[in-house]
Amino acid sequence: MGSVVSMRRSAFDRAWPYEPEEAYEDASASGIDAAAPNVARVDNYYLGGKDNFAVDRDLAERALREAPVIARLVQVNRGFLHRTARFLAEERGIRQFLDIGCGLPTEINLDETVREIDPDCRVAYVDNDPMVLTHARALMAVDGGVGVYEADLREPSTVLGDPDLLRLLDLTEPVAVFLLNVLPFVPGNPRRIVDELVRYLPTGSHVVVSHVERTPDLEAVADLYEEAGLSFIPRSRFEIARIAHGLDPVAPYPAGLPLSRSGGEPDAADAVPLIGCVGRKR
């Protein structure tokens, strides 16, 4: 039997009708390392995408054998993005959105979700991966209301201090910042990163965080990632909740995902080890 993700395809795949190895024969010249696995490309494989290399697929398949829930977890994470984006645009009136560690484009992206609600919404995507930046600029930065910027989450001042980004986003008005399952891949103290980002944001801004929860099978995956040279740190629910401790929590968060249709905790059969947090800056 093939991989649990081998049958899934997306509109994004059809937009790029080639094998990645063909498109990046001179990958090193673009800053793309095709010889080592990459978090964004591995996640792309979990989602059924084509923008990954053999080394990424190998790590992903080994991880799936340790924790088959990963493929579902990545899907739930995308659902959390769109659910909270719609809520913040419709219920909280946010019109500026910042997706840090956005990863490779998917079939439906953040800008499409919020601009269905208001076409004047502005969306900034930030990443430091050369392949992500190349694809995002080609497929998402299509008009003046959407931008793609290079910055490193580990240095928050490089994100919200980027003069090009600040020509798109007005930091005197509320911004919704998304940190969706990127903090497990950043060594060090994730609470420091969020605290520094929040200092730049005006009152009324919201921060959306998702983070994998520590389980035995995901600890085994963390070991696989470490062997491959990638940092991956699942944390306890308590540790995850403390990441956004300085924000006013938006009910029902922090919460396990996916939420039920009524907004409560997920059914046990549907739950994945992923915690979502949404908080508002006072």
Disulfide bonds with the S-S distance in Angstrom:
none
